[in-house]
Amino acid sequence: MEELYQLIEEKIRNAGYNGVVDGEEIYSEICDEIEGKENGHYIFMVKKGDNVHFEYTLQVMDEQFNLSSINIVDNGVSTLVNFDE
């Protein structure tokens, strides 16, 4: 799992976001949010601080999920991280 967490962090940094990110925290937030959800496409936001929030776009399937993108909004500046590329 550590490789997955590192991949999440790397994709975010490569997209140009320089703020603090934690791949394990992001993965856990997603898992908590999708628990009990029906299969389908979802967008949800997580507030990280006064001026920072993450917008997750993903697809929930029976035993897994596909994280399509994260849009990080930090002080009004958006960084889109596309995981489907």
MMTF fields as JSON, N, C-alpha, C and O atoms, coordinates in Angstrom:
{
  "mmtfVersion": "1.0.0",
  "mmtfProducer": "UNKNOWN",
  "numBonds": 339,
  "numAtoms": 340,
  "numGroups": 85,
  "numChains": 1,
  "numModels": 1,
  "chainsPerModel": [1],
  "groupsPerChain": [85],
  "chainIdList": ["A"],
  "bondAtomList": [4, 2, 8, 6, 12, 10, 16, 14, 20, 18, 24, 22, 28, 26, 32, 30, 36, 34, 40, 38, 44, 42, 48, 46, 52, 50, 56, 54, 60, 58, 64, 62, 68, 66, 72, 70, 76, 74, 80, 78, 84, 82, 88, 86, 92, 90, 96, 94, 100, 98, 104, 102, 108, 106, 112, 110, 116, 114, 120, 118, 124, 122, 128, 126, 132, 130, 136, 134, 140, 138, 144, 142, 148, 146, 152, 150, 156, 154, 160, 158, 164, 162, 168, 166, 172, 170, 176, 174, 180, 178, 184, 182, 188, 186, 192, 190, 196, 194, 200, 198, 204, 202, 208, 206, 212, 210, 216, 214, 220, 218, 224, 222, 228, 226, 232, 230, 236, 234, 240, 238, 244, 242, 248, 246, 252, 250, 256, 254, 260, 258, 264, 262, 268, 266, 272, 270, 276, 274, 280, 278, 284, 282, 288, 286, 292, 290, 296, 294, 300, 298, 304, 302, 308, 306, 312, 310, 316, 314, 320, 318, 324, 322, 328, 326, 332, 330, 336, 334],
  "bondOrderList": [1, 1, 1, 1, 1, 1, 1, 1, 1, 1, 1, 1, 1, 1, 1, 1, 1, 1, 1, 1, 1, 1, 1, 1, 1, 1, 1, 1, 1, 1, 1, 1, 1, 1, 1, 1, 1, 1, 1, 1, 1, 1, 1, 1, 1, 1, 1, 1, 1, 1, 1, 1, 1, 1, 1, 1, 1, 1, 1, 1, 1, 1, 1, 1, 1, 1, 1, 1, 1, 1, 1, 1, 1, 1, 1, 1, 1, 1, 1, 1, 1, 1, 1, 1],
  "groupList": [{"groupName": "MET", "atomNameList": ["N", "CA", "C", "O"], "elementList": ["N", "C", "C", "O"], "formalChargeList": [0, 0, 0, 0], "bondAtomList": [1, 0, 2, 1, 3, 2], "bondOrderList": [1, 1, 2], "singleLetterCode": "M", "chemCompType": "L-PEPTIDE LINKING"}, {"groupName": "GLU", "atomNameList": ["N", "CA", "C", "O"], "elementList": ["N", "C", "C", "O"], "formalChargeList": [0, 0, 0, 0], "bondAtomList": [1, 0, 2, 1, 3, 2], "bondOrderList": [1, 1, 2], "singleLetterCode": "E", "chemCompType": "L-PEPTIDE LINKING"}, {"groupName": "LEU", "atomNameList": ["N", "CA", "C", "O"], "elementList": ["N", "C", "C", "O"], "formalChargeList": [0, 0, 0, 0], "bondAtomList": [1, 0, 2, 1, 3, 2], "bondOrderList": [1, 1, 2], "singleLetterCode": "L", "chemCompType": "L-PEPTIDE LINKING"}, {"groupName": "TYR", "atomNameList": ["N", "CA", "C", "O"], "elementList": ["N", "C", "C", "O"], "formalChargeList": [0, 0, 0, 0], "bondAtomList": [1, 0, 2, 1, 3, 2], "bondOrderList": [1, 1, 2], "singleLetterCode": "Y", "chemCompType": "L-PEPTIDE LINKING"}, {"groupName": "GLN", "atomNameList": ["N", "CA", "C", "O"], "elementList": ["N", "C", "C", "O"], "formalChargeList": [0, 0, 0, 0], "bondAtomList": [1, 0, 2, 1, 3, 2], "bondOrderList": [1, 1, 2], "singleLetterCode": "Q", "chemCompType": "L-PEPTIDE LINKING"}, {"groupName": "ILE", "atomNameList": ["N", "CA", "C", "O"], "elementList": ["N", "C", "C", "O"], "formalChargeList": [0, 0, 0, 0], "bondAtomList": [1, 0, 2, 1, 3, 2], "bondOrderList": [1, 1, 2], "singleLetterCode": "I", "chemCompType": "L-PEPTIDE LINKING"}, {"groupName": "LYS", "atomNameList": ["N", "CA", "C", "O"], "elementList": ["N", "C", "C", "O"], "formalChargeList": [0, 0, 0, 0], "bondAtomList": [1, 0, 2, 1, 3, 2], "bondOrderList": [1, 1, 2], "singleLetterCode": "K", "chemCompType": "L-PEPTIDE LINKING"}, {"groupName": "ARG", "atomNameList": ["N", "CA", "C", "O"], "elementList": ["N", "C", "C", "O"], "formalChargeList": [0, 0, 0, 0], "bondAtomList": [1, 0, 2, 1, 3, 2], "bondOrderList": [1, 1, 2], "singleLetterCode": "R", "chemCompType": "L-PEPTIDE LINKING"}, {"groupName": "ASN", "atomNameList": ["N", "CA", "C", "O"], "elementList": ["N", "C", "C", "O"], "formalChargeList": [0, 0, 0, 0], "bondAtomList": [1, 0, 2, 1, 3, 2], "bondOrderList": [1, 1, 2], "singleLetterCode": "N", "chemCompType": "L-PEPTIDE LINKING"}, {"groupName": "ALA", "atomNameList": ["N", "CA", "C", "O"], "elementList": ["N", "C", "C", "O"], "formalChargeList": [0, 0, 0, 0], "bondAtomList": [1, 0, 2, 1, 3, 2], "bondOrderList": [1, 1, 2], "singleLetterCode": "A", "chemCompType": "L-PEPTIDE LINKING"}, {"groupName": "GLY", "atomNameList": ["N", "CA", "C", "O"], "elementList": ["N", "C", "C", "O"], "formalChargeList": [0, 0, 0, 0], "bondAtomList": [1, 0, 2, 1, 3, 2], "bondOrderList": [1, 1, 2], "singleLetterCode": "G", "chemCompType": "PEPTIDE LINKING"}, {"groupName": "VAL", "atomNameList": ["N", "CA", "C", "O"], "elementList": ["N", "C", "C", "O"], "formalChargeList": [0, 0, 0, 0], "bondAtomList": [1, 0, 2, 1, 3, 2], "bondOrderList": [1, 1, 2], "singleLetterCode": "V", "chemCompType": "L-PEPTIDE LINKING"}, {"groupName": "ASP", "atomNameList": ["N", "CA", "C", "O"], "elementList": ["N", "C", "C", "O"], "formalChargeList": [0, 0, 0, 0], "bondAtomList": [1, 0, 2, 1, 3, 2], "bondOrderList": [1, 1, 2], "singleLetterCode": "D", "chemCompType": "L-PEPTIDE LINKING"}, {"groupName": "SER", "atomNameList": ["N", "CA", "C", "O"], "elementList": ["N", "C", "C", "O"], "formalChargeList": [0, 0, 0, 0], "bondAtomList": [1, 0, 2, 1, 3, 2], "bondOrderList": [1, 1, 2], "singleLetterCode": "S", "chemCompType": "L-PEPTIDE LINKING"}, {"groupName": "CYS", "atomNameList": ["N", "CA", "C", "O"], "elementList": ["N", "C", "C", "O"], "formalChargeList": [0, 0, 0, 0], "bondAtomList": [1, 0, 2, 1, 3, 2], "bondOrderList": [1, 1, 2], "singleLetterCode": "C", "chemCompType": "L-PEPTIDE LINKING"}, {"groupName": "HIS", "atomNameList": ["N", "CA", "C", "O"], "elementList": ["N", "C", "C", "O"], "formalChargeList": [0, 0, 0, 0], "bondAtomList": [1, 0, 2, 1, 3, 2], "bondOrderList": [1, 1, 2], "singleLetterCode": "H", "chemCompType": "L-PEPTIDE LINKING"}, {"groupName": "PHE", "atomNameList": ["N", "CA", "C", "O"], "elementList": ["N", "C", "C", "O"], "formalChargeList": [0, 0, 0, 0], "bondAtomList": [1, 0, 2, 1, 3, 2], "bondOrderList": [1, 1, 2], "singleLetterCode": "F", "chemCompType": "L-PEPTIDE LINKING"}, {"groupName": "THR", "atomNameList": ["N", "CA", "C", "O"], "elementList": ["N", "C", "C", "O"], "formalChargeList": [0, 0, 0, 0], "bondAtomList": [1, 0, 2, 1, 3, 2], "bondOrderList": [1, 1, 2], "singleLetterCode": "T", "chemCompType": "L-PEPTIDE LINKING"}],
  "groupTypeList": [0, 1, 1, 2, 3, 4, 2, 5, 1, 1, 6, 5, 7, 8, 9, 10, 3, 8, 10, 11, 11, 12, 10, 1, 1, 5, 3, 13, 1, 5, 14, 12, 1, 5, 1, 10, 6, 1, 8, 10, 15, 3, 5, 16, 0, 11, 6, 6, 10, 12, 8, 11, 15, 16, 1, 3, 17, 2, 4, 11, 0, 12, 1, 4, 16, 8, 2, 13, 13, 5, 8, 5, 11, 12, 8, 10, 11, 13, 17, 2, 11, 8, 16, 12, 1],
  "groupIdList": [1, 2, 3, 4, 5, 6, 7, 8, 9, 10, 11, 12, 13, 14, 15, 16, 17, 18, 19, 20, 21, 22, 23, 24, 25, 26, 27, 28, 29, 30, 31, 32, 33, 34, 35, 36, 37, 38, 39, 40, 41, 42, 43, 44, 45, 46, 47, 48, 49, 50, 51, 52, 53, 54, 55, 56, 57, 58, 59, 60, 61, 62, 63, 64, 65, 66, 67, 68, 69, 70, 71, 72, 73, 74, 75, 76, 77, 78, 79, 80, 81, 82, 83, 84, 85],
  "secStructList": [7, 2, 2, 2, 2, 2, 2, 2, 2, 2, 2, 2, 2, 2, 6, 6, 7, 7, 1, 7, 7, 7, 2, 2, 2, 2, 2, 2, 2, 2, 2, 2, 2, 2, 6, 6, 7, 7, 1, 3, 3, 3, 3, 3, 3, 3, 3, 3, 3, 6, 6, 3, 3, 3, 3, 3, 3, 3, 3, 3, 7, 1, 1, 7, 3, 3, 3, 3, 3, 3, 3, 3, 3, 3, 6, 6, 3, 3, 3, 3, 3, 3, 6, 6, 7],
  "xCoordList": [0.814, 0.0, 0.86, 0.46, 2.031, 2.919, 3.227, 3.332, 3.37, 3.629, 2.456, 2.654, 1.242, 0.05, 0.016, -0.279, 0.314, 0.332, 1.373, 1.115, 2.536, 3.594, 3.192, 3.507, 2.501, 2.036, 1.059, 1.139, 0.148, -0.801, -0.043, -0.31, 0.892, 1.674, 2.475, 2.539, 3.078, 3.884, 3.038, 3.443, 1.87, 0.982, 0.578, 0.509, 0.312, -0.083, 1.074, 0.876, 2.246, 3.417, 3.709, 4.032, 3.595, 3.856, 2.832, 3.113, 1.65, 0.625, 0.893, 0.235, 1.871, 2.26, 1.842, 2.083, 1.215, 0.808, 1.978, 2.59, 2.285, 3.438, 3.063, 3.941, 1.774, 1.343, 1.598, 2.059, 1.294, 1.492, 0.394, -0.793, 0.803, -0.144, 0.339, 1.537, -0.613, -0.31, -1.143, -2.364, -0.497, -1.186, -2.021, -3.123, -1.51, -2.272, -3.522, -4.582, -3.417, -4.572, -5.626, -6.818, -5.196, -6.113, -6.847, -8.069, -6.108, -6.704, -7.723, -8.817, -7.369, -8.268, -9.528, -10.622, -9.384, -10.554, -11.514, -12.73, -10.95, -11.785, -12.503, -13.709, -11.776, -12.384, -13.495, -14.549, -13.259, -14.287, -15.518, -16.65, -15.292, -16.401, -17.245, -18.463, -16.629, -17.379, -17.989, -18.76, -17.646, -18.19, -19.716, -20.343, -20.297, -21.741, -22.395, -23.617, -21.601, -22.161, -22.481, -21.804, -23.519, -23.868, -22.863, -22.173, -22.789, -21.937, -22.374, -23.567, -21.399, -21.721, -20.579, -19.509, -20.824, -19.832, -20.144, -21.302, -19.1, -19.271, -18.237, -17.132, -18.633, -17.727, -17.957, -19.095, -16.88, -17.048, -15.871, -14.783, -16.097, -15.078, -14.672, -15.476, -13.385, -12.848, -12.118, -11.194, -12.541, -11.89, -10.629, -10.676, -9.506, -8.216, -7.754, -6.942, -8.259, -7.87, -8.798, -9.766, -8.506, -9.376, -9.55, -10.649, -8.498, -8.544, -8.161, -7.835, -8.199, -7.797, -8.868, -9.314, -9.278, -10.132, -9.79, -9.297, -10.062, -9.82, -11.169, -12.07, -11.309, -12.517, -12.148, -11.395, -12.68, -12.383, -13.469, -14.659, -13.054, -13.97, -13.608, -12.465, -14.58, -14.261, -15.471, -16.611, -15.18, -16.215, -16.119, -15.044, -17.248, -17.322, -17.851, -18.869, -17.133, -17.541, -17.695, -17.453, -18.089, -18.38, -17.277, -17.548, -16.083, -15.003, -13.849, -12.799, -14.025, -12.924, -13.471, -14.679, -12.551, -12.937, -11.864, -10.726, -12.231, -11.291, -11.281, -12.275, -10.157, -9.986, -9.623, -8.524, -10.536, -10.296, -9.469, -8.525, -9.828, -9.097, -9.275, -10.198, -8.352, -8.457, -8.238, -7.247, -9.155, -8.968, -8.659, -9.495, -7.454, -7.036, -7.209, -6.636, -8.001, -8.219, -7.546, -7.948, -6.515, -5.708, -5.658, -5.029, -6.329, -6.395, -6.884, -6.361, -7.886, -8.487, -7.763, -8.242, -6.622, -5.856, -6.132, -5.946, -6.58, -6.913, -5.773, -5.125, -5.537, -4.6, -5.364, -5.817, -5.509, -6.211, -5.21, -4.252, -5.446, -4.592, -5.424, -6.383, -5.057, -5.799, -5.128, -4.005, -5.794, -5.242, -5.528, -5.005, -6.344, -6.664, -5.684, -5.795, -4.736, -3.733, -2.602, -1.673],
  "yCoordList": [-1.192, 0.0, 1.259, 2.297, 1.155, 2.322, 2.87, 4.082, 1.975, 2.41, 3.218, 4.201, 2.808, 3.53, 4.922, 5.898, 5.021, 6.324, 7.243, 8.424, 6.689, 7.476, 7.912, 9.024, 7.04, 7.374, 8.548, 9.455, 8.533, 9.637, 10.939, 11.947, 10.915, 12.114, 12.594, 13.794, 11.674, 12.01, 12.654, 13.656, 12.086, 12.645, 14.072, 14.941, 14.312, 15.643, 16.625, 17.732, 16.242, 17.123, 17.383, 18.508, 16.341, 16.5, 17.406, 17.989, 17.521, 18.416, 19.871, 20.782, 20.078, 21.438, 21.927, 23.085, 21.064, 21.502, 21.361, 20.298, 22.44, 22.446, 22.372, 22.392, 22.286, 22.198, 20.819, 19.913, 20.677, 19.418, 18.426, 18.75, 17.218, 16.153, 14.859, 14.646, 14.005, 12.713, 11.663, 11.622, 10.822, 9.817, 8.873, 8.498, 8.483, 7.572, 8.259, 7.638, 9.524, 10.277, 10.424, 10.268, 10.719, 10.866, 9.55, 9.536, 8.456, 7.134, 6.815, 6.331, 7.082, 6.809, 7.656, 7.163, 8.932, 9.81, 9.266, 9.257, 8.82, 8.267, 7.016, 6.874, 6.113, 4.876, 5.165, 4.531, 6.116, 6.482, 7.057, 6.738, 7.894, 8.569, 7.595, 7.759, 6.59, 5.704, 4.504, 3.748, 4.333, 3.198, 3.22, 4.21, 2.128, 1.998, 2.655, 2.605, 3.27, 3.92, 2.874, 1.852, 3.145, 2.296, 2.526, 3.546, 1.57, 1.741, 2.989, 3.265, 3.74, 4.941, 5.937, 5.667, 7.088, 8.164, 9.185, 9.538, 9.648, 10.579, 11.697, 11.524, 12.847, 13.964, 14.375, 14.598, 14.475, 14.966, 15.851, 15.728, 16.739, 17.684, 17.418, 17.014, 17.662, 17.57, 18.875, 19.253, 19.552, 20.798, 20.455, 19.723, 20.993, 20.702, 21.823, 21.595, 23.005, 24.158, 25.303, 25.135, 26.465, 27.615, 27.933, 28.284, 27.816, 28.202, 27.079, 27.334, 25.84, 24.705, 23.62, 23.232, 23.133, 21.952, 21.103, 21.6, 19.807, 18.842, 18.378, 18.068, 18.33, 17.82, 16.512, 16.506, 15.414, 14.094, 13.696, 13.84, 13.196, 12.642, 11.172, 10.841, 10.286, 8.865, 8.033, 8.497, 6.785, 5.811, 4.692, 4.139, 4.367, 3.284, 2.048, 2.091, 0.937, -0.35, -1.337, -0.976, -2.562, -3.541, -3.664, -3.503, -3.936, -4.205, -3.215, -3.43, -2.136, -1.194, 0.164, 0.354, 1.104, 2.403, 2.873, 2.406, 3.798, 4.411, 5.908, 6.596, 6.403, 7.831, 8.465, 8.252, 9.241, 9.879, 11.138, 11.357, 11.974, 13.238, 13.81, 13.466, 14.694, 15.53, 16.961, 17.259, 17.833, 19.259, 19.879, 19.872, 20.413, 21.018, 22.525, 23.145, 23.102, 24.544, 25.105, 24.815, 25.915, 26.465, 27.98, 28.485, 28.695, 30.159, 30.635, 31.603, 29.955, 30.354, 29.865, 30.084, 29.209, 28.671, 27.174, 26.434, 26.734, 25.325, 24.568, 25.072, 23.358, 22.435, 21.152, 20.485, 20.799, 19.572, 18.448, 18.569, 17.351, 16.169, 15.07, 14.578, 14.682, 13.682, 12.335, 12.138, 11.403, 10.081, 9.111, 7.997, 9.512, 8.65, 8.813, 8.119, 9.712, 9.911, 8.929, 8.95],
  "zCoordList": [0.0, 0.0, 0.0, -0.528, 0.592, 0.66, -0.733, -0.918, -1.708, -3.09, -3.634, -4.348, -3.299, -3.738, -3.126, -3.816, -1.846, -1.177, -1.827, -2.059, -2.113, -2.747, -4.157, -4.58, -4.876, -6.22, -6.177, -7.006, -5.222, -5.067, -4.827, -5.482, -3.898, -3.582, -4.787, -5.054, -5.506, -6.681, -7.774, -8.364, -8.046, -9.075, -8.709, -9.578, -7.437, -6.987, -7.154, -7.653, -6.753, -6.915, -8.397, -8.78, -9.229, -10.664, -11.343, -12.39, -10.751, -11.293, -10.918, -11.419, -10.029, -9.682, -8.314, -7.975, -7.511, -6.18, -5.219, -5.126, -4.502, -3.593, -2.125, -1.262, -1.826, -0.438, 0.136, -0.558, 1.395, 2.099, 1.694, 1.737, 1.304, 0.984, 1.623, 1.81, 1.951, 2.559, 1.831, 1.988, 1.041, 0.244, 1.075, 0.675, 2.23, 3.106, 3.633, 3.702, 4.005, 4.496, 3.399, 3.66, 2.187, 1.057, 0.808, 0.659, 0.764, 0.54, 1.642, 1.353, 2.886, 4.013, 3.937, 4.21, 3.567, 3.422, 2.369, 2.561, 1.268, 0.197, 0.681, 0.478, 1.317, 1.815, 2.821, 2.785, 3.711, 4.691, 4.002, 4.367, 3.017, 2.337, 1.517, 1.442, 0.902, 0.009, 0.724, 0.132, 1.988, 2.728, 2.692, 3.07, 2.236, 2.174, 0.969, 0.827, 0.098, -1.092, -2.153, -2.261, -2.93, -4.063, -5.184, -5.217, -6.097, -7.262, -8.02, -8.144, -8.527, -9.285, -9.255, -8.709, -9.849, -9.915, -8.823, -8.596, -8.159, -7.045, -7.115, -7.63, -6.58, -6.344, -4.898, -4.484, -4.135, -2.782, -2.404, -2.966, -1.45, -1.025, 0.418, 1.258, 0.668, 2.017, 2.299, 1.579, 3.345, 3.736, 4.516, 5.505, 4.061, 4.683, 5.611, 6.507, 5.402, 6.216, 5.885, 5.143, 6.432, 6.201, 4.724, 4.296, 3.949, 2.537, 1.583, 0.424, 2.062, 1.231, 1.292, 2.371, 0.105, 0.066, -1.143, -2.157, -1.015, -2.08, -2.601, -1.82, -3.922, -4.57, -5.263, -6.236, -4.757, -5.305, -6.306, -6.027, -7.47, -8.457, -8.603, -8.921, -8.37, -8.422, -8.795, -8.78, -9.131, -9.442, -8.416, -8.181, -7.811, -6.836, -7.54, -8.23, -7.348, -7.902, -6.745, -5.593, -7.033, -5.989, -4.937, -3.747, -5.338, -4.387, -4.493, -3.888, -5.25, -5.446, -5.861, -5.998, -6.059, -6.584, -7.547, -7.5, -8.421, -9.351, -9.078, -9.308, -8.59, -8.376, -9.705, -10.217, -10.266, -11.568, -11.432, -12.192, -10.451, -10.305, -8.911, -8.172, -8.591, -7.401, -7.868, -8.535, -7.521, -7.763, -6.412, -5.509, -6.281, -5.028, -5.173, -6.069, -4.284, -4.294, -3.042, -1.915, -3.271, -2.193, -2.372, -3.302, -1.473, -1.551, -2.91, -3.462, -3.443, -4.706, -5.95, -7.062, -5.787, -6.92, -7.02, -6.054, -8.2, -8.419, -9.079, -9.997, -8.605, -9.228, -9.499, -8.569, -10.785, -11.153, -11.34, -12.104, -10.631, -10.709, -11.357, -10.761, -12.582, -13.342, -13.158, -13.622, -12.49, -12.258, -13.389, -13.391, -14.345, -15.488, -16.638, -17.649, -16.496, -17.564, -17.438, -18.246]
}
